[in-house]
Amino acid sequence: MKINLGSGNRCYADFVNCDLYNTSGCNVVCDIRKLPFLSNSVQGILCEHVLEHLPRHTVSEVLQECYRVLQPSGILKIEVPDLEWVLQDWLNAPEDQRWGHRIERIYGLQCHEGEF
């Protein structure tokens, strides 16, 4: 079994897609700080652009859960934004192009929990 944590709408057919919200394609609705899987039961974990949506002090809880459920030879793939690149892109953009998507990459959409 492979799991995709914080899948949102990025769901993959060969993964169990887990998210806090019941999004399209989500298989398991759960808090990824308390995964509903047995210890040593998961071959692979994809954590693609989710850690930056969590309060800083809870990231270690997620990583501990990943370690708990992951098999000894399992693979954990983590992808997070390159903050230096995001900030440089914002600084290099003309003033009228800094707002919208560029500022949202820094502060999040801020519409729902997990988007700050």
LINBEL-V432933 format. One record per residue. N is the residue number from 1. PHI is phi in degrees with one decimal (999 if undefined). OMEGA is omega in whole degrees, 0 to 359 (none if undefined). D_LAST is the distance of its C-alpha to the last C-alpha in Angstrom with 2 decimals. Layout:
BEGIN
n=N phi=PHI omega=OMEGA d_last=D_LAST
n=N phi=PHI omega=OMEGA d_last=D_LAST
END
This chain:
BEGIN
n=1 phi=999 omega=174 d_last=30.60
n=2 phi=-122.2 omega=181 d_last=27.45
n=3 phi=-122.7 omega=179 d_last=23.95
n=4 phi=-114.2 omega=184 d_last=20.80
n=5 phi=-85.8 omega=180 d_last=17.75
n=6 phi=63.1 omega=189 d_last=14.58
n=7 phi=-62.6 omega=185 d_last=16.82
n=8 phi=54.2 omega=178 d_last=15.15
n=9 phi=-94.3 omega=177 d_last=17.82
n=10 phi=-94.2 omega=183 d_last=18.96
n=11 phi=-103.4 omega=183 d_last=21.75
n=12 phi=-121.9 omega=185 d_last=24.87
n=13 phi=-61.5 omega=184 d_last=28.30
n=14 phi=-93.1 omega=178 d_last=29.32
n=15 phi=-124.1 omega=165 d_last=26.30
n=16 phi=-86.4 omega=186 d_last=25.32
n=17 phi=-89.1 omega=186 d_last=21.90
n=18 phi=-117.9 omega=178 d_last=19.59
n=19 phi=-152.4 omega=177 d_last=16.34
n=20 phi=-67.5 omega=181 d_last=14.84
n=21 phi=-111.3 omega=180 d_last=15.60
n=22 phi=-81.2 omega=182 d_last=19.08
n=23 phi=-89.0 omega=179 d_last=18.47
n=24 phi=-59.8 omega=178 d_last=21.46
n=25 phi=89.0 omega=180 d_last=23.23
n=26 phi=-72.4 omega=179 d_last=21.48
n=27 phi=-91.5 omega=184 d_last=24.30
n=28 phi=-132.1 omega=175 d_last=22.83
n=29 phi=-93.0 omega=182 d_last=20.18
n=30 phi=-160.6 omega=171 d_last=19.11
n=31 phi=-84.7 omega=186 d_last=16.74
n=32 phi=-71.6 omega=173 d_last=17.01
n=33 phi=-81.4 omega=179 d_last=17.57
n=34 phi=-140.4 omega=186 d_last=20.83
n=35 phi=-71.9 omega=182 d_last=22.27
n=36 phi=-87.5 omega=181 d_last=25.24
n=37 phi=-122.7 omega=179 d_last=27.46
n=38 phi=-69.5 omega=176 d_last=30.47
n=39 phi=-60.7 omega=178 d_last=30.63
n=40 phi=58.5 omega=184 d_last=31.87
n=41 phi=-108.7 omega=188 d_last=31.59
n=42 phi=-116.5 omega=180 d_last=29.24
n=43 phi=-82.0 omega=184 d_last=30.52
n=44 phi=-151.6 omega=179 d_last=27.32
n=45 phi=-130.1 omega=175 d_last=23.55
n=46 phi=-108.6 omega=180 d_last=21.18
n=47 phi=-125.7 omega=190 d_last=17.62
n=48 phi=-101.9 omega=178 d_last=16.48
n=49 phi=53.6 omega=176 d_last=12.98
n=50 phi=-124.3 omega=184 d_last=11.51
n=51 phi=-60.7 omega=180 d_last=11.47
n=52 phi=-71.5 omega=178 d_last=8.69
n=53 phi=-95.0 omega=183 d_last=6.39
n=54 phi=-102.4 omega=171 d_last=8.18
n=55 phi=-58.0 omega=186 d_last=8.73
n=56 phi=-49.7 omega=184 d_last=11.21
n=57 phi=-73.1 omega=180 d_last=14.15
n=58 phi=-99.0 omega=182 d_last=14.01
n=59 phi=-60.9 omega=179 d_last=14.42
n=60 phi=-63.6 omega=177 d_last=18.11
n=61 phi=-63.3 omega=179 d_last=18.53
n=62 phi=-63.5 omega=181 d_last=17.54
n=63 phi=-64.9 omega=176 d_last=19.92
n=64 phi=-64.5 omega=177 d_last=22.59
n=65 phi=-65.4 omega=177 d_last=22.44
n=66 phi=-58.8 omega=179 d_last=22.79
n=67 phi=-61.0 omega=181 d_last=25.75
n=68 phi=-63.2 omega=186 d_last=27.24
n=69 phi=-84.9 omega=184 d_last=27.36
n=70 phi=-75.4 omega=174 d_last=28.20
n=71 phi=-66.8 omega=182 d_last=31.91
n=72 phi=-52.4 omega=179 d_last=33.45
n=73 phi=-98.7 omega=183 d_last=33.88
n=74 phi=-73.0 omega=183 d_last=30.57
n=75 phi=-120.9 omega=174 d_last=28.01
n=76 phi=-111.7 omega=178 d_last=24.29
n=77 phi=-109.5 omega=180 d_last=22.60
n=78 phi=-115.5 omega=176 d_last=19.17
n=79 phi=-129.1 omega=179 d_last=17.55
n=80 phi=-132.8 omega=180 d_last=14.55
n=81 phi=-64.5 omega=173 d_last=13.99
n=82 phi=-88.2 omega=186 d_last=16.52
n=83 phi=-59.2 omega=180 d_last=14.64
n=84 phi=-61.1 omega=179 d_last=18.02
n=85 phi=-65.4 omega=181 d_last=18.78
n=86 phi=-60.3 omega=180 d_last=15.56
n=87 phi=-67.2 omega=179 d_last=16.20
n=88 phi=-64.9 omega=177 d_last=19.89
n=89 phi=-60.6 omega=179 d_last=19.45
n=90 phi=-64.0 omega=180 d_last=17.62
n=91 phi=-65.9 omega=182 d_last=20.40
n=92 phi=-80.5 omega=182 d_last=23.13
n=93 phi=-73.4 omega=173 d_last=22.25
n=94 phi=-59.0 omega=184 d_last=24.35
n=95 phi=-49.0 omega=183 d_last=22.82
n=96 phi=-74.1 omega=179 d_last=22.79
n=97 phi=-111.1 omega=181 d_last=20.87
n=98 phi=-81.1 omega=186 d_last=17.96
n=99 phi=-98.8 omega=186 d_last=15.96
n=100 phi=87.7 omega=187 d_last=14.62
n=101 phi=-58.3 omega=182 d_last=13.84
n=102 phi=-63.0 omega=180 d_last=14.21
n=103 phi=-74.7 omega=178 d_last=11.68
n=104 phi=-66.7 omega=177 d_last=9.10
n=105 phi=-66.8 omega=179 d_last=9.92
n=106 phi=-88.7 omega=186 d_last=9.01
n=107 phi=-103.9 omega=184 d_last=5.87
n=108 phi=82.2 omega=181 d_last=4.80
n=109 phi=-70.7 omega=178 d_last=6.59
n=110 phi=61.6 omega=176 d_last=4.93
n=111 phi=-97.0 omega=184 d_last=8.04
n=112 phi=-137.9 omega=173 d_last=7.80
n=113 phi=-56.6 omega=182 d_last=6.92
n=114 phi=91.8 omega=180 d_last=5.78
n=115 phi=-118.8 omega=179 d_last=3.80
n=116 phi=-106.0 omega=none d_last=0.00
END
